[in-house]
Amino acid sequence: MRRALCAIMLFVASVEPSAKLRNVGSIELDLNDYYSYEGVMDYLDTLAKDYPNRVFLKDAGRTYENRMLKTITISNGDGVPGKRTIFMDAELHAREWMTPMAALYAIHQLVVNFKENADLLKNFNWIVLPLANPDGYEFSRNSDRWWRNNRSPNGRQCFGTNLNRNFDVAWGQGYSELADPCTESFAGSEPFSEAEARLVRDIMHELVDNGSGTMYLSLHTANRSMFYPWVYESSPTRNHHELKEIARFATDRILRETGTEIKPKQAYYYGGMVGGTSLDYAFKVGFPLSFVFEMSGLAFGVEYKFFPPPTAIRRLTTETWVGIRALAEKAIEKYPPGRAIPAIQRKPVSNRAPGSQDLNILVGLLSTLLAYVASHLTS
């Protein structure tokens, strides 16, 4: 039944590219064009307003240019404590425009189309960060479409850190460009130098610490691959066969239902050793399942890589959801409530991502300092 339904949706996408996703009595997800940063934030706000019992929004951090890093937590609203969690992020790399659209589509399926996907929320909650690099995303959309990094300054008139090289696992190892602040591979001045990477880390740590963190999934484009750890070394993980099985299950489902071939593999064997990735870090700190879904950029027989035309958005997001859903089904099957998740010790960290509360405190301190200086200058 699911295969037939997906085939129908893909057919509709090909003949009706301007169609919007509708659900009676609820908001629309417009798949006619790529959303702006403001569009993503507005869509999340509307969902939280329309579905307050199942959606919780959090202004979880701020970027260098003071944009919100907003997460959405999705549940089935039954209030049962102790559920496991799937954590998904998108848009760590600025030019990968399809990834926030795919994340919004997944959110739409879990929230608006809840009845069709209730099985994915029975024993699991989802936390989604659909726009992990809003500064870079807006710069890519409006100034330099090939931009990859965030927009924090590095000195020497150079800007931006590659967020997916900024995690503390074999940080800075792999190739010389990781140390060059003027390249798109720059790994940052130190591990977790960037607020965006720190936020992803903090969410991971919280979920591992409370025992709920089960699967981490990061959306990227456009290598048509399903990666699992490790990236920084060639040796297999302790549950290599489980990761391989789940990745193969998802890619087989995508091929059957959409005709697109996504290749499952340990990430090291795609491009060789590289450190600092969120994929490896999630597994290192205690997520038993960690994947990068490198989505397709193929549309109408043309390889568009990062920038498929807007007319392809619906088809590609639908295709990606097939894979996301398959990964979730297997995660739920493999990690039922009774299966223990091994605890992993790690060293504590102190540099949290700056949130709105931190900014308010900083503004207050600066205001007090300015008032003090002004009073002494006039006295």
N, C-alpha and C positions, 0 to 999 in steps of 0.2 A: 504493500500500500504506500509506504513512504517513497519507494522508488518511483511509482507512478505519479504521486503528487509532485515530486521534485521535477520529473520530466515535464509535467504540465506547466509548472512555474517557469522553467527554462524556456519553454516554447512561447509562453506569454511574453517573457522578457525580450525574445527575439523579434516578435511581431508588434509589440506595444512598448517600445523603449521609454515612452513618456509616462507610463503608468506609475502611480504611487501606491505604497502599501497602505491599505485601509483596513480598519477594523471598526465595526459598528460602535458608535458612541465613544470613540477614542481618537487620539491624534494620528496624524499621518507621518510617515517617514518618507521624505521626498528623495527619490533616487534619480532625479533628473540631472543633478550636478553635485559637485563636491561641496561639502559644508565648510563654511569658514569656522574659525575658532568660536566666534559669537554664536553661530548657528548650532554648533555642538553643545555649547553651554545652555542655550535656550531650550534645545530639545530635551536635555537631561532635566532641566528645571520643570518643564511641562510634565514629563513622566512622573516626577516626584509629587507634583500637585495632583495629578489624576489618579495615582496609585499609591497613596500614602501608607497603606498597610503592607505593601510588598516592596517598596522602594525607599532606600535611604541614601541621600546625597551627602557628601562631605567635601568641604573645601580643605583638601588635605595638604596643600603646600602652595608655594608661590615660586615663579621663575625669576630669572634675572630681570626681565622686563615687566615683572609684577603681574603676569597672567596667572589665573587660577589653575591648579592641578586638581581636577575634580574627579572623585571616584563615585561610583554608584554600586551600592550593595543591593542585591536582588534576592528575595526569599519567596516562599509560597504563602507567607503571612500566618502560619500556624503557631508561631511563637515557641516552637520546640527548641530548647537550648542544646548546645553541644554538637550541632551539625558540622559536617566537613565543608571545606571551601575550595572552590576553583577560582584562581586568581588569573585574570587575563589583562594584558596591556597591549597597546597599539601605538604606533607612530613614535617609537624611540628614534627613528631616523626620519628627518624632516621631509624628504622628497617622496616618501612612500605613501602617497595620498590615498590609496585604496584602503589602507589599514584602518583608519578611523571610521570609514564608511562600513567596512566589514564588522567592526566592533559595534557600531550603532545598530546594524542589522541584527546581530546576535542579541543585543539588549532588547530590541523590538520583539524578537521571537520569544524571549524569556518573560517579558513583561506584558506586552499587548496580546501576543498569541500564546498566553499562558496555558490555556486548556490543551493545546496541541503539544506542549512541551513540559507538562506538569511533572513527568517522570524525572526530568533533570533537576527538579527542585524539591523532591520529596525528602531526601536525606542530605542534600547539599545546598549551600548558599553560594552565590557568585559575587565576586568583587571585580569590577571592570574599571580600568583606567583607559578610556578610549582615546585620549589625546595626551600622551606622555611628554611630548616636546612641542608645546604650543608656540613658543617663540620661533623655533626653527621652521615649524609648519607654515606660519604666516609669512615668514621671510621667503620660504620656497614658493609659496603661492603668489606673492606680490613682487618679489625682487629678483631672485635667482632660483629658478625651479630646480636646479641640480644640487642645491644646498642640502647637506646631510646632517649637520651637527646642531647643537643648540646655539645660543647667541651670547654666551658669556664672553667677556673680553680676555684675551691672553697676552696682551702687550704687543709691541711691534706692529700695531695696526692689524693684528690678526684676531679672529673671533671664532668661538665655537669649540666645544668638546664633543667627540663621538660618545654618546651616552652608552652605547652598547660595547664600549671598551673601558668604562669607568668603574666597573665592579671589582671588588677585592678578591679576585681569584686569578692567580698568575698575571696580575695587573702589569701592564707595560711590556709583556713578553710577546714575541711573535715576529715583528718587523720594525725597521727603524722609524717609519713614519708615525708610529705610536707616540714617539717622544717629540715630534715636531709640531709646535703650536699653530703652525700655518697650514696644516694639512687637514683633510677631512677624516683622517684616522686618529687624530690626536686623542690620547687616552686621558687627558686631564693632568693637572699638576700633582695629583695624588689620588688614591682610590677614594671614590665618593666625594670628589671635589665639587660635584654638580648637584644642585637641589633636586633635579628630576630623578637622578639615579638614587639619591638618598631616600626619596619618597618610596620608590619601588622596593628598595632594601627594607625600609621600615615596615611596609606592609607585609613583606615576606617574613620578617622576624616576628611580628605580632601573630601572624597565623601559625607559624611553627611553634611559638611559645605557648599558644593556647590549644595546641594539638589538633587544629582543624585543617592546616595547610596540606592539601593532597595533590593538586595538580596546578602547575604554573604553565601558562601558555602565552607566548609573545608572538604577535602578528607582524610579519614583514612581507616585503615584495622584492623581487618577483622571480625567484629562482625555481619555483615549482618543486619545492622540497619540504619534507617533514623531518626536522632535525631533532636529535636527542643527544644528551651529553655522552662523552666529554668533547669540548672544543680544544681545550688547552693541552690535552694529551691523547695518545692513541689507544691507551688501554681501555677496556670496557668498564662500565660501572658495575656495581654489585648486583644490580637487577637489569642488566643489559637485555636479557631475553624478554623480560616483561615490557620494557620500553620499545623494543623492536616489534613485538607482537601488537602493541597498541597502535604504533605508528603505521604498521602495515594494514591493520584493520581499517584505519581512517582513510588511508590512500586507496585501498581497494574499494571502499564505499564511494569515494569521489569518482573513481574511474568508472564504476558501474553506473552511477546515476547521472554523471555529467559528461563522460568521455574524456575528461582531462586527466593526464597522467602526472601525479605528484610522486616524487621519489623519496622513500624513507631511508634515512641513513644516519649513522653517528656523524655529528657535525665536523669532527676532525677530518674525516675523509672527503669532505667537500673542498675545502680550501687550505687545509693544513692547520698547523697549530697557531692559535691566537688566544691571548688572555683577556680578562676583563669583561666577559660576557654575562648578561643576565641569565642565560640558559644554564651555564655552569654554576653560577652563584646560587640560584634557587635550589639546585640539587645538592650543592655543598652544604647549605644551611639546614636542609631537612625536608624539602619537598620530594617525596618518593617518585613523583612523575614530573618531568620538565620537558617542554617541547617548544620549538620555534616552528611556526607554520609559515613557510615562505610561499605566499599566495601566487597565483598565476597572474601574469600581465598580458596574456594572450587574448585577443578579441578579434572576432571576424577574420580569423586566419592570419592576423598580423601580430607580431611581438612588440607590444608597446612598453614593456617593462614597467617603469614607475608611473606612467601617465596614460593609462587607457582613456579613450574618449568617454565623456559622460554617458553616451548611449550604451556603454558596456557595464556601467556600475551595477545595475540590477542583476545582470547575469553573473558577474564575478562575486558579488556579495552573497548571492544565493548559493553559488558553488562553494564558497568558503564556509558557509554555515553547514553544509553537508559534512565537511571535515571536522568543524568544531563540535558538532553534535555527536559525531562518531567517537571522537576523543573522549567526550564527556560520558557517553554511554559506557565505554570501556573502563574509565576511571571509577565510575559508580559500581560497576560489576566487580572490579578488582579490589576496591577498598570499601567494602560494606562497613556499617557501624561497628561490627565486632572485630574487625581486623586492626591490630595495633600498628601504628606508624612509629618506626624506630626514632628515638630521640637522639639528636646530635649536639654535642657540646660546641660552643663557639665563644669567642671573646666578646665582651660587651663593647658597644660603640656609644659615642657621645654626640656626634655631629648630626642631629636630626635635620630633616628637611624643614625650611622655614615655612610656617603656616600663617594664617591670617592673625592668630592670636599673637604670634611672635612679632609680626609687623606692627600691631597695635601697641605692644609694649615698647618697641623701638621708636615708633613715632612719639609716644608719650615722653620717653627719655630725651629725645632730641628736642622736643618742644620745651621741656623743663630747662635743658641746657641753654637753649637760645634765649629764653626769658631771663635766665640768670646772667648770661653775658650781656644782654641788652640793658638790664638794670644797672650793671656795674659800669657800662660805658657811658650812661647818662648821669651817673651820680658823681 
